[in-house]
Amino acid sequence: VTRSGAYRYTENINAAYLQASKTPFGVTLKVGTRMENTTMEGRQLQPKDTSFLLNRTDFFPYIYLSRSLMQVAGYDVRAYLVYRRTINRPAYEYLNPSIRVVDPYLFETGNPSLRPQFTNNYEANISVTERPIFAIGYNDTKDIFTQVVYPIDSNRLSRTYDNLGSNKETYFRAIGAIPPGKRYFFVVGAQYNHNFYNGLIEGSKPLQFKRGSWSLFTYQTFKVTPLTTFSFNGFVRFNGMQQFYELSNFGTLRASLSQQFFNKKLTATISAEDLFYTNQYHFDLKQGSVAATGFRKTDSRRFGLNLRYNFGLRKREEGNLFNVESPERAN
């Protein structure tokens, strides 16, 4: 058995866009579509030839309706109704059928028949500077692909990727903030996701379950003095999910203290990551005839000292009231 492997591949994604907009009676309407052609050609060099070619063309329409509601502290508050179709493409490693031996009992292989994952998103939101502060929406996803483990015989397992069915997700997100500019600034938000998965695994075994999860996140800064700033940010996730893994509660908290010197040209920052060592979780996985449970523990605690000196002037960046995103959207 050989554990060596080498391959080369090229991938081209070419796109063309078409969009039209009109603003009747103060309501902005944008409609359009994006056409994408994906070409992927791979050639396995070792241990054997598993070359293949992928060529497909897809269309992604979208519709936006928006209207200004009010002005708050100089920021435009707008309401949006949105529909869009998106794609999540499998990477070449997910498609490459060459066998990779992990140990005598487990090997990995890609699935060249793996299809892309398509999502139709419907959302209503209220946004400031095009960042939603309140949103409710629905995602309808087809051909979900994820990593799966299939039994080969009583002693061996195969880890690969497969399309398992569909997911219908309803979500709600709300963000509140004190505008920046004074001594104390904060952003705090909450997001709820409810997922309903429905599909087949191992060809014929039903895979169906429902699960809801909450996420809370925050970013806060306090100017102790005009030259000293304390800040912290973090999130906590309750009853979370990662693909088909069901997770226990976990989160993390980061903090930093910055001090400016020499007419604000030198900035010294002391920072700490995962202060309470809470970025770890238990997980459960139930897929057909495979059932697993475990505990994932990574020491993500970090302490750092950063020194930054500004030798010149730079263009002032435009202020953004909500320049902080939920960790759900950051993954």
N, C-alpha and C positions, 0 to 999 in steps of 0.2 A: 504494500500500500504506500503510495506517495502522498506527501502533504504539501508538495510544492505546486505553485500555480502562477501563471502569468498571462495577461491578456491586454489587448488594445481595443479601443473603440472610439468612434467619432459620433457626435450628436449635433444636429442642426435643428434649431427651432426658428422658423420664419413666420412672421406675422404681418397682417394687413388690417388696418382699422378704418371704420366708417362711422361717423357720428353726426347727428343733427340736433340742434337745440332751438328752442323758442320760448319766449316769456310772455304769454297772454295773461292779462289781469293780475300781474304780480306773481304768477306761479311759473317757475322755471321748469321746463320739460326737456330732458335729454334722452335720446334714444340712440342706440348704436349696436354694433357688433364687431367682434374681433375674430378674424380667421387665422388659424395657426396650422402650419404643416410641420410635423415632427418626423425627422429621419434619423435613425440610429443604426449604425453598422458596427458589429463587434466581431473580433477574431480572437479565439482562444489559442495561446501559444503552447502552454503546458497545463496539464499532462496530456491533453488530446484536443483535437479540433472540435469546437462546439460553436462555430460561427453562425450568425443569423442576422437578418435585416428586418428592420421595422420602419414602416412608412405609413403615416395616417394624417388626415386632415380633419379638423374639428372647428365648430363655430361656437362663439360665446356671446350671446346677445345680452344687453343690459338696458334698463329703464330707470331714470331718476326723476322724481317729482320733488321740488323743494319750494319753500316759501319762507320769507323772513317773518319772524314773530315779534322781535323787539331788539333793542340795544341795551346791553348791560355793561357798564364800566368801559364803554367804547368797543365792546365785542358784539358781533352780529350773532344773534341766536336764531337758528333756522330749524324748520321741521322738514324731514325727509321721508319719502316713501321710495323704497329701492327694491329692484329685482335684478339679479345677476346670476350667471352660470359660470362656474369655475372648474378647474381641473387640477388634480394632483397626480403627477406622472410617477411611475415606478422608476427608480434609479437602475442603472445598468446592472449593478450587483444583484438586484432583485430578479432580473431576467436571465442572467447568465446560468445556463444549465450545468456547468461544470461542477463536479462533486468536490467539496472541501471537507476533509476529515478533521473533526474536532477531537475525538477520542475514540476508543474501540466501540463505544456504545452510541455515538452520535455523529452524524455528518450533516453538512449544510449543502443546499443546492438551490439555484434560482429556478424561476418558472417562466420560460419564454412565452407562455400563453397568458401571462398576467395582463389584465386590462387596466387602463387608467381609471381613476376614481373621479366621478363627476358629481358636483353639488349644485343644486338650485337653491339660492338664498333669497328669502323674502324678509324685509326689515322695515320697521317704522322707528324713527329716532328723532331726537331733538339734539342738535349739535351746536357747539361753539367753535369757531375757526375749523370747521369740518371734522371735529372730534366729538363723537357722541357722548353726551352726559346722561342720557336716558335712552334705552333701546330695548325693543322687544322684537324677536325674530324667530324664524323657522328655517332650518336647513334640511333639505331632502337629498340624501346622498345615496348614489347607486354604485354597485361594484366595489364596495369597500375592500381594500387589500390590506393585509397585515401579516405579520410573521406567525406561522403556525407550526405545531409539532405533530407529526404523524408517526404512528408505530409501524415499523417494517416487519418485525417479528417480536418474539417474547423478550429479546435482548437488545434490540437496536431501534433507534429513533431517527427520523429524518426531520430536520428543521428547514422549512422553506417558506414561500409566500404564496398566498392564494386569495382569490376574490370570494368573499364569504356572504355577500348579500347586500342589504340596505340598512340605513339608519335614518330615523326621523328624530331630529333634535329641536327642542323648543328652548329658547334662552331669554333671559332678562338681565339687563345690566343697568346700573345707576351709579353716577359719580357726583360727588359734591366737593366744593373747594372754596377756600378763601383766596381772592385774587392776590397775586404777588405784588410786591412793592413796599410792604410794611415789614415789621419785625418778624411776624409769624405768618407762615404760608403752609397750607396743607391741602392735599388731595386724598380723599378716601372714597372707596368704591366697593360695590358688591356685585357678584354675578352668580346667577343660578342657571344650571344646564340640566335638562332632562332628556335622556337618550333612550330610544327604543330600537334595539337591534333585532333584525329578522333575517335569517338566512340558513344555509346548509354548510356543514363541515364534513370532511372525509367523503364527499360526494352525495351522501344521503341522510346524514344525521342532523336533526334540527338544531339550530343555534338561535335561541331567542331569549332575551331578557330585557328588563327595564331598570333604569337606575337614574337617580337625581343626585346632583352634587352642588355644593356652595363654595364660592371662593370670595375671600375678603382681601383687599389690598390697600396700601396707603403709602404716601410719600409726604414727609413733613420736614420743614426747615425752621430754625429759630435763630435770629441774629442776636447773639449774646451781647456783642458790641458792634459798632460799625465795621470792625475788622475781623470779628470772630463769628463763625457760623457753625451751628450744630445741626445735623440732619440725620434722618433715619428713614428707611423704607423697608417694606416687607410684604409678605402675603401668607395666608393660611388657607388650606383647601380641605374641605370636609367631604368624606365619602367620595373621593375622587376616582377618576378612571384614566388609564393610559392604554389606548387601543382596547383590547379585550381583557386587560388586567384590571381587577377591582382593587383599589388602594385604600389603606387606612388614612387617617388624618395626618397631615404633615404641613410644614411651612418653613419660613426662614425670616430672619430679621438682620438687616445691615445697618451700620451706623458709622458716621464720620464726623470729625471735628477739624475745621479749617481755620487757619490764622494767616492774615496777610501782613507783609512787611515791606519796607522800602517804598513807600508811596504806592502800595498795592501792586508792585511789580513782582514780588516773590510771594508765592502761596505755598504753605506747608499744610499737608492734610494727613491725619492719622485715621485709618479706617479699619473696620472689623466686619467680617462676613459670617453669617450663620452664628450669631452671638450665643444662642441657647442650644445649639447642636440639635436642631429639630427637623433638619432636611433629610429625613429617613422614614421609611414606611414598610408595613407588611403588605403583601399582595396575595391575591387568589386568582387562579386561572382555571377555568373549566371549558374545555373545547372537545366536544365529542367524547372519545374514550380516554382523553388526557385530562387529568386533574392534578394541579400543582399548587403549592402554597410556599411562601418564603418571606424573607426579610431582606430588604435592600438598604444597606448602610454605607454611606460614603462620607468621609471626613471632609466636609466642604468648609470648615472653619479656616479663615484666613485673616491675618493681621498685616497691615501695610503702612508704609510711610512714603508719601509722594511729595516731591519738591518740584515746583514749576515756576520758571522765571520768564516774564514777558519782556522781550527786548524792544518791541515796537508796538505800533497801533494796528488794530485790525477792524474791519467793518463790523459795526454793531449788528448782531443778529436780531431778527424780528422776534418780539415776545410771543410766547404761546402759552395760553392760560392752562391748557391741559396737556402738557408735554410728558405725560406719564400714562402708560398703557397697562391694562390688566395682564397678569402673568399668563392668563388663558390665551391672550392674543399674541403674546410674545413667543410661544412655543411653535 
